[in-house]
Amino acid sequence: ANLLRTADHGTGKFLPTIASELGQPEEKMRDTLRFMRTIGSVETFSVSQPGCTPMERWRLTERLQQLWDEVCG
């Protein structure tokens, strides 16, 4: 969650990037992120860029981001 908290909310992070930065296998991170999405902590989105296929990105939900900022500053 902290890795996604520090990412730009508008661009989020790709699954391979998250896995690499945390030193975890992609499959494990995929399962973890899916669970976090189920409990409302993260969300997926796509950014359209001309000439590129949109890829799924991950970010914290607005609600969790606000809560984190209020509690942790």
FILUM-152463 format. One record per residue: residue number from 1; x negated, z negated, y of N, C-alpha, C, O, CB in turn; residue in three letters. Coordinates in steps of 0.001 Angstrom, whole numbers, plus 500000, padded with zeros to 6 digits. Glycine has a CB too. Example, Ala and Ser with C-alpha at 12.3 -4.5 7.8 and 13.67 -1.06 7.14 Angstrom:
<atoms>
{seq->1	nx->486810	nz->492200	ny->494310	cax->487700	caz->492200	cay->495500	cx->486800	cz->492200	cy->496700	ox->485764	oz->491535	oy->496681	cbx->488692	cbz->490954	cby->495527	type->ala}
{seq->2	nx->487150	nz->492920	ny->497750	cax->486330	caz->492860	cay->498940	cx->487100	cz->492130	cy->500030	ox->486591	oz->491961	oy->501138	cbx->485916	cbz->494275	cby->499402	type->ser}
</atoms>
This chain:
<atoms>
{seq->1	nx->499173	nz->500000	ny->498802	cax->500000	caz->500000	cay->500000	cx->499133	cz->500000	cy->501256	ox->499462	oz->500665	oy->502239	cbx->500939	cbz->498788	cby->500002	type->ala}
{seq->2	nx->498036	nz->499263	ny->501228	cax->497168	caz->499210	cay->502400	cx->496551	cz->500577	cy->502699	ox->496397	oz->500946	oy->503863	cbx->496066	cbz->498170	cby->502194	type->asn}
{seq->3	nx->496202	nz->501318	ny->501668	cax->495650	caz->502657	cay->501865	cx->496665	cz->503547	cy->502579	ox->496306	oz->504287	oy->503495	cbx->495244	cbz->503284	cby->500513	type->leu}
{seq->4	nx->497909	nz->503478	ny->502171	cax->498949	caz->504272	cay->502823	cx->499294	cz->503724	cy->504205	ox->499678	oz->504482	oy->505095	cbx->500200	cbz->504314	cby->501956	type->leu}
{seq->5	nx->499161	nz->502430	ny->504383	cax->499432	caz->501832	cay->505697	cx->498475	cz->502360	cy->506744	ox->498863	oz->502569	oy->507893	cbx->499335	cbz->500308	cby->505627	type->arg}
{seq->6	nx->497237	nz->502578	ny->506361	cax->496225	caz->503028	cay->507323	cx->496225	cz->504544	cy->507509	ox->495551	oz->505056	oy->508402	cbx->494849	cbz->502572	cby->506875	type->thr}
{seq->7	nx->496973	nz->505266	ny->506676	cax->497058	caz->506723	cay->506805	cx->497997	cz->507092	cy->507939	ox->498899	oz->506327	oy->508280	cbx->497534	cbz->507366	cby->505485	type->ala}
{seq->8	nx->497787	nz->508252	ny->508517	cax->498685	caz->508771	cay->509545	cx->500059	cz->508974	cy->508913	ox->500177	oz->509661	oy->507898	cbx->498140	cbz->510109	cby->510160	type->asp}
{seq->9	nx->501088	nz->508389	ny->509497	cax->502438	caz->508443	cay->508915	cx->502961	cz->509876	cy->508843	ox->503730	oz->510210	oy->507942	cbx->503405	cbz->507578	cby->509733	type->his}
{seq->10	nx->502555	nz->510716	ny->509776	cax->503026	caz->512097	cay->509804	cx->502396	cz->512989	cy->508759	ox->502976	oz->514007	oy->508381	cbx->502778	cbz->512676	cby->511137	type->gly}
{seq->11	nx->501210	nz->512619	ny->508282	cax->500543	caz->513454	cay->507281	cx->500483	cz->512805	cy->505913	ox->500345	oz->513507	oy->504911	cbx->499152	cbz->513781	cby->507734	type->thr}
{seq->12	nx->500584	nz->511490	ny->505841	cax->500555	caz->510803	cay->504555	cx->499292	cz->511118	cy->503769	ox->498260	oz->511469	oy->504341	cbx->501773	cbz->511177	cby->503737	type->gly}
{seq->13	nx->499389	nz->510985	ny->502449	cax->498245	caz->511255	cay->501572	cx->498724	cz->511974	cy->500322	ox->499839	oz->511757	oy->499848	cbx->497507	cbz->509942	cby->501195	type->lys}
{seq->14	nx->497857	nz->512839	ny->499797	cax->498105	caz->513519	cay->498535	cx->497752	cz->512589	cy->497391	ox->496859	oz->511751	oy->497519	cbx->497299	cbz->514833	cby->498442	type->phe}
{seq->15	nx->498448	nz->512733	ny->496272	cax->498169	caz->511915	cay->495092	cx->496697	cz->511975	cy->494683	ox->496108	oz->510920	oy->494450	cbx->499042	cbz->512363	cby->493932	type->leu}
{seq->16	nx->496071	nz->513151	ny->494581	cax->494654	caz->513176	cay->494184	cx->493747	cz->512406	cy->495155	ox->492766	oz->511788	oy->494743	cbx->494175	cbz->514617	cby->494082	type->pro}
{seq->17	nx->494085	nz->512451	ny->496425	cax->493299	caz->511726	cay->497426	cx->493457	cz->510221	cy->497234	ox->492474	oz->509482	oy->497281	cbx->493726	cbz->512131	cby->498854	type->thr}
{seq->18	nx->494676	nz->509772	ny->497020	cax->494934	caz->508347	cay->496800	cx->494169	cz->507866	cy->495571	ox->493480	oz->506847	oy->495618	cbx->496455	cbz->508080	cby->496632	type->ile}
{seq->19	nx->494295	nz->508605	ny->494472	cax->493617	caz->508225	cay->493234	cx->492104	cz->508172	cy->493428	ox->491451	oz->507233	oy->492974	cbx->493969	cbz->509206	cby->492112	type->ala}
{seq->20	nx->491555	nz->509165	ny->494093	cax->490111	caz->509219	cay->494328	cx->489635	cz->508060	cy->495193	ox->488636	oz->507414	oy->494877	cbx->489734	cbz->510538	cby->494984	type->ser}
{seq->21	nx->490344	nz->507798	ny->496278	cax->489932	caz->506730	cay->497192	cx->490030	cz->505351	cy->496550	ox->489298	oz->504435	oy->496924	cbx->490778	cbz->506766	cby->498449	type->glu}
{seq->22	nx->490935	nz->505205	ny->495584	cax->491085	caz->503922	cay->494898	cx->490311	cz->503863	cy->493586	ox->490260	oz->502815	oy->492942	cbx->492546	cbz->503649	cby->494633	type->leu}
{seq->23	nx->489707	nz->504985	ny->493185	cax->488935	caz->505012	cay->491952	cx->489790	cz->504837	cy->490707	ox->489370	oz->504211	oy->489734	cbx->487889	cbz->503948	cby->491990	type->gly}
{seq->24	nx->491002	nz->505399	ny->490750	cax->491951	caz->505268	cay->489639	cx->492331	cz->506656	cy->489122	ox->492282	oz->507629	oy->489875	cbx->493222	cbz->504483	cby->490084	type->gln}
{seq->25	nx->492705	nz->506756	ny->487854	cax->493187	caz->508034	cay->487323	cx->494487	cz->508454	cy->488016	ox->495310	oz->507612	oy->488375	cbx->493403	cbz->507936	cby->485795	type->pro}
{seq->26	nx->494658	nz->509756	ny->488196	cax->495870	caz->510251	cay->488859	cx->497139	cz->509819	cy->488138	ox->498127	oz->509473	oy->488786	cbx->495831	cbz->511764	cby->488954	type->glu}
{seq->27	nx->497127	nz->509835	ny->486815	cax->498329	caz->509460	cay->486057	cx->498747	cz->508019	cy->486359	ox->499933	oz->507732	oy->486523	cbx->498083	cbz->509630	cby->484545	type->glu}
{seq->28	nx->497771	nz->507121	ny->486431	cax->498077	caz->505717	cay->486742	cx->498638	cz->505605	cy->488160	ox->499598	oz->504870	oy->488392	cbx->496807	cbz->504830	cby->486591	type->lys}
{seq->29	nx->498042	nz->506329	ny->489103	cax->498525	caz->506271	cay->490486	cx->499916	cz->506891	cy->490597	ox->500753	oz->506398	oy->491354	cbx->497543	cbz->506993	cby->491433	type->met}
{seq->30	nx->500170	nz->507962	ny->489854	cax->501494	caz->508589	cay->489870	cx->502548	cz->507585	cy->489408	ox->503604	oz->507457	oy->490027	cbx->501518	cbz->509854	cby->488969	type->arg}
{seq->31	nx->502258	nz->506877	ny->488323	cax->503199	caz->505875	cay->487815	cx->503410	cz->504753	cy->488825	ox->504537	oz->504310	oy->489044	cbx->502698	cbz->505297	cby->486488	type->asp}
{seq->32	nx->502325	nz->504298	ny->489435	cax->502415	caz->503219	cay->490422	cx->503225	cz->503657	cy->491637	ox->504084	oz->502915	oy->492112	cbx->501013	cbz->502771	cby->490858	type->thr}
{seq->33	nx->502956	nz->504852	ny->492137	cax->503683	caz->505348	cay->493308	cx->505162	cz->505577	cy->492989	ox->506022	oz->505316	oy->493830	cbx->503047	cbz->506649	cby->493815	type->leu}
{seq->34	nx->505458	nz->506053	ny->491808	cax->506862	caz->506227	cay->491423	cx->507589	cz->504884	cy->491382	ox->508737	oz->504779	oy->491814	cbx->506961	cbz->506923	cby->490053	type->arg}
{seq->35	nx->506912	nz->503859	ny->490859	cax->507510	caz->502526	cay->490860	cx->507724	cz->502042	cy->492294	ox->508786	oz->501518	oy->492628	cbx->506621	cbz->501530	cby->490083	type->phe}
{seq->36	nx->506712	nz->502222	ny->493133	cax->506823	caz->501791	cay->494530	cx->507951	cz->502536	cy->495243	ox->508620	oz->501967	oy->496106	cbx->505491	cbz->502016	cby->495270	type->met}
{seq->37	nx->508164	nz->503798	ny->494889	cax->509280	caz->504557	cay->495473	cx->510612	cz->503971	cy->494999	ox->511558	oz->503872	oy->495781	cbx->509184	cbz->506065	cby->495091	type->arg}
{seq->38	nx->510689	nz->503584	ny->493730	cax->511907	caz->502997	cay->493172	cx->512308	cz->501722	cy->493907	ox->513495	oz->501471	oy->494114	cbx->511716	cbz->502701	cby->491689	type->thr}
{seq->39	nx->511324	nz->500917	ny->494301	cax->511640	caz->499671	cay->494998	cx->511676	cz->499838	cy->496515	ox->511825	oz->498858	oy->497245	cbx->510629	cbz->498607	cby->494631	type->ile}
{seq->40	nx->511540	nz->501071	ny->496991	cax->511707	caz->501351	cay->498412	cx->510495	cz->501093	cy->499283	ox->510634	oz->500911	oy->500493	cbx->512812	cbz->500562	cby->498921	type->gly}
{seq->41	nx->509310	nz->501074	ny->498694	cax->508091	caz->500812	cay->499468	cx->507439	cz->502076	cy->500002	ox->506863	oz->502071	oy->501090	cbx->507100	cbz->500064	cby->498622	type->ser}
{seq->42	nx->507528	nz->503160	ny->499236	cax->506914	caz->504420	cay->499638	cx->507928	cz->505539	cy->499509	ox->508967	oz->505392	oy->498865	cbx->505661	cbz->504722	cby->498789	type->val}
{seq->43	nx->507605	nz->506663	ny->500137	cax->508458	caz->507838	cay->500050	cx->507583	cz->509078	cy->499966	ox->506418	oz->509064	oy->500361	cbx->509421	cbz->507920	cby->501262	type->glu}
{seq->44	nx->508165	nz->510145	ny->499446	cax->507466	caz->511420	cay->499395	cx->508056	cz->512333	cy->500453	ox->509209	oz->512186	oy->500857	cbx->507562	cbz->512063	cby->497984	type->thr}
{seq->45	nx->507238	nz->513279	ny->500890	cax->507689	caz->514274	cay->501846	cx->506756	cz->515477	cy->501761	ox->505691	oz->515395	oy->501149	cbx->507729	cbz->513692	cby->503292	type->phe}
{seq->46	nx->507143	nz->516568	ny->502358	cax->506316	caz->517774	cay->502385	cx->506153	cz->518222	cy->503821	ox->507050	oz->518050	oy->504646	cbx->506936	cbz->518906	cby->501522	type->ser}
{seq->47	nx->505010	nz->518794	ny->504108	cax->504737	caz->519345	cay->505425	cx->504568	cz->520852	cy->505258	ox->503731	oz->521300	oy->504475	cbx->503463	cbz->518687	cby->506078	type->val}
{seq->48	nx->505345	nz->521621	ny->505978	cax->505250	caz->523079	cay->505897	cx->504192	cz->523577	cy->506866	ox->504181	oz->523226	oy->508046	cbx->506614	cbz->523742	cby->506196	type->ser}
{seq->49	nx->503308	nz->524402	ny->506334	cax->502288	caz->525042	cay->507157	cx->502315	cz->526524	cy->506827	ox->502400	oz->526893	oy->505656	cbx->500861	cbz->524422	cby->506911	type->gln}
{seq->50	nx->502245	nz->527367	ny->507825	cax->502286	caz->528808	cay->507564	cx->501183	cz->529225	cy->506583	ox->500023	oz->528846	oy->506738	cbx->502144	cbz->529592	cby->508882	type->pro}
{seq->51	nx->501565	nz->530008	ny->505577	cax->500598	caz->530523	cay->504619	cx->500192	cz->529550	cy->503528	ox->499352	oz->529884	oy->502692	cbx->499398	cbz->530953	cby->505336	type->gly}
{seq->52	nx->500768	nz->528349	ny->503514	cax->500413	caz->527341	cay->502514	cx->501664	cz->526884	cy->501765	ox->502749	oz->526781	oy->502337	cbx->499708	cbz->526132	cby->503180	type->cys}
{seq->53	nx->501485	nz->526616	ny->500490	cax->502568	caz->526048	cay->499697	cx->502684	cz->524566	cy->500019	ox->501687	oz->523847	oy->499950	cbx->502330	cbz->526270	cby->498177	type->thr}
{seq->54	nx->503879	nz->524092	ny->500369	cax->504023	caz->522659	cay->500656	cx->503658	cz->521818	cy->499431	ox->504068	oz->522121	oy->498310	cbx->505465	cbz->522343	cby->501106	type->pro}
{seq->55	nx->502892	nz->520770	ny->499660	cax->502521	caz->519851	cay->498590	cx->503093	cz->518481	cy->498897	ox->503175	oz->518062	oy->500051	cbx->500983	cbz->519778	cby->498418	type->met}
{seq->56	nx->503489	nz->517790	ny->497829	cax->504072	caz->516463	cay->497968	cx->503029	cz->515486	cy->498510	ox->501906	oz->515417	oy->498012	cbx->504626	cbz->515969	cby->496615	type->glu}
{seq->57	nx->503416	nz->514745	ny->499521	cax->502572	caz->513715	cay->500115	cx->503302	cz->512387	cy->500015	ox->504520	oz->512340	oy->499848	cbx->502218	cbz->514052	cby->501598	type->arg}
{seq->58	nx->502540	nz->511315	ny->500120	cax->503081	caz->509957	cay->500013	cx->502796	cz->509183	cy->501286	ox->501757	oz->509365	oy->501920	cbx->502486	cbz->509219	cby->498793	type->trp}
{seq->59	nx->503734	nz->508313	ny->501654	cax->503539	caz->507414	cay->502798	cx->504413	cz->506185	cy->502605	ox->505359	oz->506193	oy->501817	cbx->503877	cbz->508129	cby->504152	type->arg}
{seq->60	nx->504078	nz->505122	ny->503344	cax->504943	caz->503940	cay->503340	cx->506257	cz->504299	cy->504005	ox->506303	oz->505172	oy->504872	cbx->504266	cbz->502738	cby->504065	type->leu}
{seq->61	nx->507319	nz->503631	ny->503603	cax->508588	caz->503814	cay->504304	cx->508474	cz->503178	cy->505682	ox->507658	oz->502283	oy->505901	cbx->509778	cbz->503198	cby->503499	type->thr}
{seq->62	nx->509299	nz->503649	ny->506601	cax->509307	caz->503074	cay->507948	cx->509563	cz->501566	cy->507879	ox->508934	oz->500781	oy->508589	cbx->510380	cbz->503763	cby->508830	type->glu}
{seq->63	nx->510493	nz->501184	ny->507012	cax->510866	caz->499767	cay->506892	cx->509675	cz->498906	cy->506480	ox->509430	oz->497858	oy->507077	cbx->512003	cbz->499600	cby->505875	type->arg}
{seq->64	nx->508931	nz->499345	ny->505456	cax->507775	caz->498561	cay->505015	cx->506674	cz->498576	cy->506069	ox->506014	oz->497561	oy->506290	cbx->507237	cbz->499099	cby->503681	type->leu}
{seq->65	nx->506472	nz->499719	ny->506718	cax->505459	caz->499802	cay->507774	cx->505766	cz->498804	cy->508889	ox->504870	oz->498103	oy->509359	cbx->505385	cbz->501236	cby->508344	type->gln}
{seq->66	nx->507026	nz->498737	ny->509312	cax->507430	caz->497801	cay->510367	cx->507249	cz->496357	cy->509912	ox->506726	oz->495528	oy->510657	cbx->508894	cbz->498047	cby->510774	type->gln}
{seq->67	nx->507675	nz->496060	ny->508704	cax->507540	caz->494719	cay->508164	cx->506066	cz->494307	cy->508105	ox->505714	oz->493194	oy->508495	cbx->508176	cbz->494640	cby->506768	type->leu}
{seq->68	nx->505224	nz->495192	ny->507626	cax->503788	caz->494929	cay->507531	cx->503212	cz->494627	cy->508914	ox->502458	oz->493669	oy->509088	cbx->503056	cbz->496131	cby->506894	type->trp}
{seq->69	nx->503574	nz->495451	ny->509889	cax->503075	caz->495248	cay->511254	cx->503540	cz->493908	cy->511830	ox->502773	oz->493231	oy->512514	cbx->503539	cbz->496394	cby->512164	type->asp}
{seq->70	nx->504787	nz->493521	ny->511558	cax->505311	caz->492276	cay->512071	cx->504637	cz->491067	cy->511431	ox->504357	oz->490079	oy->512110	cbx->506799	cbz->492216	cby->511851	type->glu}
{seq->71	nx->504380	nz->491140	ny->510144	cax->503813	caz->490006	cay->509410	cx->502306	cz->489933	cy->509581	ox->501753	oz->488855	oy->509798	cbx->504162	cbz->490103	cby->507930	type->val}
{seq->72	nx->501644	nz->491069	ny->509484	cax->500166	caz->491082	cay->509480	cx->499542	cz->491490	cy->510810	ox->498337	oz->491336	oy->511008	cbx->499675	cbz->492016	cby->508410	type->cys}
{seq->73	nx->500348	nz->492003	ny->511706	cax->499844	caz->492388	cay->513011	cx->499200	cz->493667	cy->513017	ox->498727	oz->494116	oy->514061	cbx->498935	cbz->491427	cby->513519	type->gly}
</atoms>
